[in-house]
């Protein structure tokens, strides 16, 4: 699943050992690494795709055959 309609912020950190850590600001669970900055970004895209696909599948499971109410709430 490619997410062409969404923009995500990649936070990339170079470690002391020379590897790169990449995390998505909007999806903190999307956290990965690579030997190069490019590899870390590719891995991050894969992680984002997997997270969004899993969320979509879970949402479909919940809604399939069940009646549910969706409301926005404010946390103070």
Backbone as a printed PyTorch tensor [residue, N CA C, xyz], in Angstrom:
tensor([[[  0.8510,  -1.1750,   0.0000],
         [  0.0000,   0.0000,   0.0000],
         [  0.8920,   1.2320,   0.0000]],

        [[  0.7610,   2.0540,  -0.9940],
         [  1.5350,   3.2910,  -1.0580],
         [  0.6580,   4.4430,  -0.6160]],

        [[  1.2080,   5.3170,   0.1930],
         [  0.4630,   6.4370,   0.7680],
         [  0.8950,   7.7300,   0.0930]],

        [[  0.4990,   7.8900,  -1.1630],
         [  0.9170,   9.0350,  -1.9510],
         [  0.2060,  10.3150,  -1.5460]],

        [[ -0.9330,  10.2210,  -0.9030],
         [ -1.7180,  11.4000,  -0.5560],
         [ -1.3890,  11.9610,   0.8100]],

        [[ -0.4600,  11.3710,   1.4920],
         [ -0.1340,  11.8150,   2.8490],
         [  1.3440,  12.2170,   2.9090]],

        [[  1.6090,  13.2460,   3.6780],
         [  2.9850,  13.6440,   3.9450],
         [  3.3170,  13.2740,   5.3790]],

        [[  4.4910,  12.7140,   5.5640],
         [  4.9530,  12.3290,   6.8860],
         [  6.3100,  12.9590,   7.1360]],

        [[  6.6110,  13.2150,   8.3880],
         [  7.8820,  13.8190,   8.7730],
         [  8.8160,  12.7200,   9.2680]],

        [[  9.9580,  12.5980,   8.6080],
         [ 10.9700,  11.6280,   9.0230],
         [ 11.9930,  12.3370,   9.8970]],

        [[ 12.2580,  11.7670,  11.0510],
         [ 13.3030,  12.2690,  11.9440],
         [ 14.4520,  11.2660,  11.8500]],

        [[ 15.5870,  11.7440,  11.3740],
         [ 16.7260,  10.8540,  11.1300],
         [ 17.8820,  11.2680,  12.0340]],

        [[ 18.4450,  10.2740,  12.6880],
         [ 19.5720,  10.5010,  13.5850],
         [ 20.7100,   9.5780,  13.1750]],

        [[ 21.8920,  10.1380,  13.0590],
         [ 23.0730,   9.3130,  12.7910],
         [ 23.6840,   8.9160,  14.1280]],

        [[ 23.8880,   7.6270,  14.3120],
         [ 24.4400,   7.1330,  15.5720],
         [ 25.9610,   7.2480,  15.5760]],

        [[ 26.5490,   7.0710,  16.7240],
         [ 28.0170,   7.1180,  16.8460],
         [ 28.6800,   6.0300,  16.0100]],

        [[ 27.9570,   4.9190,  15.8160],
         [ 28.5180,   3.8160,  15.0300],
         [ 28.3500,   4.0280,  13.5230]],

        [[ 27.6850,   5.1420,  13.1420],
         [ 27.5510,   5.4530,  11.7240],
         [ 26.2620,   4.9700,  11.0830]],

        [[ 25.4130,   4.2860,  11.8430],
         [ 24.1240,   3.8390,  11.3090],
         [ 23.1230,   4.9780,  11.4390]],

        [[ 22.0020,   4.8340,  10.7550],
         [ 20.9690,   5.8570,  10.7750],
         [ 19.6900,   5.2990,  11.3860]],

        [[ 19.0960,   6.0460,  12.2850],
         [ 17.8240,   5.7050,  12.9070],
         [ 16.7910,   6.6430,  12.2950]],

        [[ 15.6600,   6.0980,  11.8610],
         [ 14.5940,   6.9160,  11.2790],
         [ 13.2910,   6.6240,  12.0000]],

        [[ 12.5700,   7.6920,  12.3400],
         [ 11.2750,   7.5670,  12.9970],
         [ 10.3210,   8.5590,  12.3600]],

        [[  9.0550,   8.1750,  12.2950],
         [  8.0250,   9.0390,  11.7440],
         [  7.4080,   9.8460,  12.8800]],

        [[  7.4170,  11.1690,  12.7270],
         [  6.8790,  12.0460,  13.7700],
         [  5.3900,  11.7760,  14.0070]],

        [[  4.6310,  11.5570,  12.9360],
         [  3.1860,  11.3610,  13.0400],
         [  2.8070,   9.9400,  13.4680]],

        [[  3.6890,   8.9850,  13.2640],
         [  3.4510,   7.5860,  13.6510],
         [  4.6730,   7.0950,  14.4320]],

        [[  4.7570,   7.4050,  15.7210],
         [  5.9530,   7.0520,  16.4950],
         [  6.3100,   5.5600,  16.4850]],

        [[  5.3370,   4.7010,  16.2280],
         [  5.6360,   3.2670,  16.1620],
         [  6.4530,   2.9240,  14.9260]],

        [[  6.4770,   3.8230,  13.9480],
         [  7.2860,   3.6110,  12.7430],
         [  8.7100,   4.0470,  13.0600]],

        [[  9.5060,   3.1020,  13.4750],
         [ 10.8770,   3.3410,  13.9130],
         [ 11.7490,   2.2650,  13.2920]],

        [[ 12.7960,   2.6740,  12.6010],
         [ 13.6340,   1.6990,  11.9110],
         [ 15.0570,   2.2240,  11.8080]],

        [[ 15.9030,   1.4780,  11.1120],
         [ 17.2950,   1.8650,  10.9690],
         [ 17.8350,   1.4350,   9.6150]],

        [[ 19.0230,   1.8910,   9.2930],
         [ 19.6770,   1.5010,   8.0570],
         [ 21.1470,   1.8450,   8.0920]],

        [[ 21.8970,   1.2570,   7.1780],
         [ 23.3220,   1.5390,   7.0790],
         [ 23.5790,   2.9060,   6.4520]],

        [[ 22.6300,   3.3820,   5.6540],
         [ 22.7210,   4.6980,   5.0300],
         [ 21.4360,   5.4650,   5.3200]],

        [[ 21.4660,   6.7660,   5.0920],
         [ 20.2600,   7.5710,   5.2700],
         [ 19.1630,   7.1070,   4.3130]],

        [[ 19.5490,   6.7970,   3.0830],
         [ 18.5760,   6.3340,   2.0920],
         [ 17.9270,   5.0150,   2.5020]],

        [[ 18.7400,   4.0980,   3.0100],
         [ 18.2110,   2.8080,   3.4550],
         [ 17.2540,   2.9930,   4.6310]],

        [[ 17.6170,   3.8660,   5.5550],
         [ 16.7440,   4.1360,   6.7020],
         [ 15.4160,   4.7230,   6.2320]],

        [[ 15.4490,   5.6250,   5.2520],
         [ 14.2150,   6.2080,   4.7250],
         [ 13.3610,   5.1740,   4.0030]],

        [[ 13.9890,   4.2990,   3.2310],
         [ 13.2390,   3.2190,   2.5650],
         [ 12.5930,   2.3010,   3.5970]],

        [[ 13.3380,   1.9540,   4.6210],
         [ 12.7940,   1.1030,   5.6870],
         [ 11.6570,   1.8040,   6.4230]],

        [[ 11.7920,   3.1200,   6.5970],
         [ 10.7370,   3.8750,   7.2610],
         [  9.4640,   3.8810,   6.4230]],

        [[  9.6020,   4.0450,   5.1230],
         [  8.4230,   4.0010,   4.2400],
         [  7.7270,   2.6490,   4.3550]],

        [[  8.5100,   1.5740,   4.3720],
         [  7.9350,   0.2340,   4.5440],
         [  7.2080,   0.1200,   5.8820]],

        [[  7.8150,   0.6470,   6.9470],
         [  7.1930,   0.5860,   8.2750],
         [  5.8850,   1.3660,   8.2950]],

        [[  5.8740,   2.5530,   7.6940],
         [  4.6470,   3.3560,   7.6300],
         [  3.5690,   2.6090,   6.8650]],

        [[  3.9280,   2.0500,   5.7120],
         [  2.9560,   1.2970,   4.9130],
         [  2.3590,   0.1390,   5.7120]],

        [[  3.2150,  -0.6010,   6.4250],
         [  2.7280,  -1.7430,   7.2050],
         [  1.8040,  -1.2970,   8.3380]],

        [[  2.1610,  -0.2390,   9.0240],
         [  1.3270,   0.2590,  10.1210],
         [ -0.0340,   0.6890,   9.6010]],

        [[ -0.0410,   1.4630,   8.5090],
         [ -1.3200,   1.9450,   7.9690],
         [ -2.1780,   0.8120,   7.4250]],

        [[ -1.5550,  -0.1720,   6.8030],
         [ -2.3040,  -1.3200,   6.2860],
         [ -2.8980,  -2.1230,   7.4450]],

        [[ -2.1260,  -2.3150,   8.5020],
         [ -2.6150,  -3.0390,   9.6790],
         [ -3.7660,  -2.2910,  10.3380]],

        [[ -3.6300,  -0.9650,  10.4700],
         [ -4.7150,  -0.1660,  11.0420],
         [ -5.9780,  -0.2810,  10.2050]],

        [[ -5.8350,  -0.2620,   8.8910],
         [ -6.9870,  -0.3930,   7.9960],
         [ -7.6580,  -1.7550,   8.1750]],

        [[ -6.8560,  -2.8130,   8.2360],
         [ -7.4040,  -4.1590,   8.4230],
         [ -8.1080,  -4.2850,   9.7690]],

        [[ -7.5320,  -3.7290,  10.8110],
         [ -8.1510,  -3.7960,  12.1370],
         [ -9.4690,  -3.0270,  12.1590]],

        [[ -9.4920,  -1.8820,  11.5190],
         [-10.7120,  -1.0850,  11.4590],
         [-11.8080,  -1.8570,  10.7160]],

        [[-11.4310,  -2.5430,   9.6350],
         [-12.3960,  -3.3360,   8.8810],
         [-12.9240,  -4.5030,   9.7080]],

        [[-12.0580,  -5.1330,  10.5060],
         [-12.4870,  -6.2310,  11.3720],
         [-13.5230,  -5.7530,  12.3780]],

        [[-13.2670,  -4.6150,  12.9800],
         [-14.1700,  -4.0770,  13.9940],
         [-15.5120,  -3.7200,  13.3780]],

        [[-15.4800,  -3.1160,  12.1990],
         [-16.7290,  -2.6390,  11.5990],
         [-17.4970,  -3.7280,  10.8660]],

        [[-16.8630,  -4.8010,  10.4860],
         [-17.5260,  -5.8560,   9.7200],
         [-18.5720,  -6.5570,  10.5770]],

        [[-19.8110,  -6.3880,  10.1860],
         [-20.8980,  -7.0720,  10.8710],
         [-21.2970,  -6.4670,  12.2040]],

        [[-20.6610,  -5.4260,  12.6180],
         [-20.9760,  -4.7950,  13.8940],
         [-21.4690,  -3.3780,  13.6720]],

        [[-22.4110,  -2.9880,  14.4960],
         [-22.8570,  -1.6040,  14.4740],
         [-22.0210,  -0.8580,  15.5130]],

        [[-21.4640,   0.2570,  15.1160],
         [-20.6790,   1.0130,  16.0630],
         [-20.9140,   2.5020,  15.8660]],

        [[-20.5870,   3.2430,  16.8800],
         [-20.7530,   4.6900,  16.8660],
         [-19.3610,   5.3060,  16.9110]],

        [[-19.1610,   6.2700,  16.0550],
         [-17.8800,   6.9720,  16.0280],
         [-18.1220,   8.4260,  16.3810]],

        [[-17.3830,   8.9110,  17.3780],
         [-17.5240,  10.2960,  17.8130],
         [-16.1380,  10.8680,  18.1060]],

        [[-16.0010,  12.1570,  17.8710],
         [-14.7820,  12.8410,  18.2540],
         [-14.9210,  13.2950,  19.7030]],

        [[-13.8290,  13.1830,  20.4520],
         [-13.8320,  13.6260,  21.8350],
         [-12.6530,  14.5620,  22.0730]],

        [[-12.7780,  15.3980,  23.0520],
         [-11.6940,  16.2970,  23.4340],
         [-11.1410,  15.8480,  24.7710]],

        [[ -9.8300,  15.7760,  24.8560],
         [ -9.1710,  15.4310,  26.1030],
         [ -8.6330,  16.7360,  26.6980]],

        [[ -9.0620,  17.0430,  27.8930],
         [ -8.6530,  18.2840,  28.5490],
         [ -7.5660,  18.0440,  29.5560]]])
